[in-house]
Amino acid sequence: SSLHHHHYIIIITSSSLELLTSALFATVTMTTIPLFDIAISTIFAREVLEATIVIGQYRTVLLRSESPEWQDPEEKKRGLRAINHAAIVSALIAFIMILAVAIPLLVVSQQLSKELIQIVEGTSKVVAAICITQLSLKIPRLLGFYPSKKRNGGIAPMLSIRNIRFNVGWNIWREVAETGAYLLPYFLAGHLRSIPVSAISGTFIGFATGISVYIANKRQSNMLGLAVFMAVLTGQLAIGLFTGGCNEFEKALGETK
């Protein structure tokens, strides 16, 4: 019985060591993934900025509207509530759809090799660089330095509660869904650790910039300095993201000579 007792101790001890080793390996693997990722932060900043500007444009047009329908203060309050409601509901719908796609990808990500994960990371950084380049080119139009091809920035001249709900809802859903699409490489790579801090910082930057643009537009201030600063900053950021993505490709495929 003593022999059996020692046998059980050895089995339990070896099992415990195996679990401890697995836990330590998982911890080391997790710590290699940074808490902050500039590409994720950039993606969130861009989409939140554009969403904030869309909401700000509709609020500005509604408040400045000379249509008899919107001269009643109560109707204006109803219109502003419709903008907020449409933005919140559409964002929640897009978020649920992102979760539905992300969960299966996280299961698949556990089977990917290190080289494939590096390629996925490089692709995500290059995609983020393209996105931020597009934003850099759009900044002068977003700040009103040259008119949009669409009349009134694409906002219907005759606003109604129905088209406010549809257009605001569609635009906000698209921005949130695009964020999820850009995060797909990170879900595949299993880099969830980088998302929370990066998302919070990017959301804060995008929201703060969007609110600044809205206030400046409301006061009809000169935004030339802001436009130059944002264009240069986003341009340099795009360069950094692109070179970072190319570096990931070199790590996975071999450095060029």
C-alpha positions, 0 to 999 in steps of 0.5 A: 500500500505504501508503494501505491501511495508513493506512486500516486504522489509521483503521478500527482506531482508530475501532473502538477508540474505539467500544469505549472509548466503550461501555465508558465509557457502561456504567461511567457507567450502572453507577455511577448504580446504588447499591451499597446499596439500603435496600429490598433490605436490608429484604426480606432482613432480614424474610425471614431474621428470619422464617426464623430464628424458624421454626427457633428455634421448632422447636428450642425445642419439640424441646428442651422436648418431654416426649414419650417419643420425644424424651427420648433425647439421641441422638434429640434430636440427630437431630431437631436435625440434621433441622431444620438439614438441611431448612432448608439443602436447601430454601433451596438448592432455592429459590435455584436456582429464583430463578436460573432465573427471574432469568436470563431477566429480566436479558436482558429488562431490557436493552430497558426504558426509563428511565421504566419502570425508575423505575416498577419501582423505585418498585413494588419500594420500595412492595412492600418498605414493605408487607412491612416493615409486615406484619413490624412488625404481627407482631412482638408475636406473634413475640415471644410477647406474644399467642398465635398463632391456631394452637396452639403457633405452628403447630407440631404438638404431636406432633413426628416426624422426618417432619413436622419435615423437611416443615414446616421445609423448606416454611417455609424454602423459602417465605421464600427464594422470597418473597425472590426474588419481591420481587427480581423488579423489580430483576432487571427493572431490571437493578440487580444491583449493588445486591443483594450488599451490600444482601443481606449487610447485610439477612441480618446484621441479620435473623439477628442479630435472630432469634438475639437473639429465640431466646436471649431466648425460651430464657431466657424473658426479658422482651422488651417493650423489644425489641418496642417498639424493633423495632415503631417501627423497622420502622414508620419504615422502612416510611414511608421506603420508601413515600415513596421509592417514590412519589418514583420514580413522580413521577420517571417520571410527572411531579411532582404540583402 
